Amino acid sequence: MNNLATLSLDQLQRRARHGLCFKVGAFNVSLTTAIIGVANHLHSLYGAYQLVDKDDFIDFHVDLSVPSKLRRYFRPQVNFYFDGYIPFKPLPYAQAAAFFEWGLNWCIANHSNHYLIIHAAVVERNGLAFIFPGTPGSGKSTLCAALVCSGWRLLSDEMTLLSIADGKIYPVPRPVSLKNQSIDVIQQFDPGAEFGQIVNGTAKGSISHMLAPEQSIRFSNQPAVPSKLIFPKFIPSSATELTSLSKGRAMLNTAENAFNYSVLGVHGFEKLAEMIEQCDCFEFKYSKLEEAIALFSALSDE
Amino acid sequence: MEPKYLVAIKVAVSLIRWQDEYVLYNQLSGDTHLLDGVSGELIELLLKQAMSRDQLLQNLGLWFEELNADELNTYLDDFIARFTALDLLEIAKQPV
């Protein structure tokens, strides 16, 4: 099956009007939209994703469209539809591509209970998954982007999918969402990194998405073994500091960062405990990405 | 004669131990709690069977020979109060 890069922008736009189906990690997504900004976003950042047939099983049917004709001219807005209903209030039209990313995050987080879904970036090197849970502002996405730019495999910058069946982490590599100063930080860290359009004025400030490495997308059917659980905290001018965290505290902190922990009940508790058991757990303070990368690379070589 | 009471675990729980910490999952409420080692060991005892206050105190005394009776009583009172407030323990009248 071909990937999205085989379509010209014009072909992509035409197919998206009637439902463009593609694979994101273990999920098949059907996106219907006539919004050019969304088509541009896919054309720039989703080229390596595999197209799937409309007759294949589709996990998420997503539609992005303008609420009414009037809204095309007066403070234009966009609605996100999931399986025909609207889970969110509309957003400004200029944020349509970002809305697609946020909406797809929501679809996965709320409809994939065969995984325990932790709000955490996850990357892999030497077969070992490093998991970075974090609240907004902790610097997890920046750290994740820098690691990915340094050759680590991206599993996700946003959600760690821990399989209830086998305890492995399943990839769902997507463009890495960066906001505000992090965009400049990563552009300076790796001038070769490719970004989509910068969208200003969102609820999170200015955001842009960094292209996920083709290699990460190609290997998105290969799970990784949880190895390190690291709670990052970006503190300007701080020294790089990795300190052990007790497994009990790590378990509690991770449960608080899991989207569907309460939905899964005792299965979520048991699976999370298994993961914590096999991970070394740390708190991590940093301000210099180069030092962070060197430290984690050394840890993954041990 | 005063009636005797038993301390009992009120709901289904899962308990995991890592060194001197325990993590407890309340299967009814879905709440997860981080416990110090001693509280965890008391819960482990109570998971096997309901126990009287005296029996719990006796176990605590074996674990902490250096503590006096007042200190052991204070710890046990605090333990029972905390876990009763969390709806994990109940004080039941001992069957005759």
Contacts between the chains, C-beta under 8 A, distances in Angstrom:
chain1	res1	chain2	res2	distance
A	246	B	18	6.8
A	246	B	19	7.3
A	246	B	21	5.6
A	247	B	18	4.0
A	247	B	19	7.6
A	247	B	21	7.2
A	248	B	18	5.3
A	248	B	21	3.3
A	248	B	22	6.9
A	248	B	23	5.2
A	248	B	34	5.1
A	248	B	35	7.9
A	249	B	21	7.5
A	249	B	34	6.5
A	251	B	16	7.6
A	251	B	18	8.0
A	251	B	23	4.9
A	251	B	32	7.4
A	251	B	34	7.7
A	252	B	23	6.8
A	252	B	32	6.2
A	252	B	34	4.9
A	255	B	32	5.0
A	262	B	30	4.8
A	265	B	27	6.8
A	265	B	30	6.4
A	266	B	14	5.8
A	266	B	25	6.4
A	266	B	27	5.3
A	269	B	14	5.7
A	269	B	25	4.2
A	269	B	32	6.7
A	270	B	14	6.9
A	273	B	16	5.0
A	273	B	23	7.0
A	276	B	18	7.9
A	277	B	18	8.0
